[in-house]
């Protein structure tokens, strides 16, 4: 599995395993520290916790369209990729995921956006009920995590979480991990607790 952690500081991305965390405080929140990342109160975890109720079942496999733009499940759930996926995925540089998961009824379940500059947004839910957690890179090695309730947790040196307990296991840190072949791709959210700290989001294969 290749992994893109929540913070890719100064171009240190999936291959190097950059992490997020540290010691400086944020507005109305506190420091983005090892203890906060491990806590069940971590807003990355609490935001992601609402997703399983509307995601495709982890046992289901969706069909990836020939143009790589959508993955459709028998249940009616659809994952839409922007831009379209080209398999196999790139093996160098960072994979900038941008996708939306909608239910069979057309409601938005989960949106994950990576702008390629270290800024990520995870949104779970539909309409007024949607909750978003955002990660930004304010400069230097600094990182900031903004929670749905408006609190912010920040760190002036995002590399410090590499020294956290279990930080070498990428699934302990917030972000996304994925695996792919020339005909399939699957992705999980990492750092959300549960088995190995990951939450399956989609598993897609091209049509036979």
Secondary structure by P-SEA (a helix, b strand, c coil): ccccccccccccccccbbbbbbccccccccccccccccccccaaaaaacccccccccccbbbbbccccccccccccbbbbbccccccccccccccccccccccccccccbbbbbccccbbbbbccccccbbbbbbbbccccbbbbbccccbbbbbccccccccccccccccccccccccccccbbbbbbccccccccccccccccccc
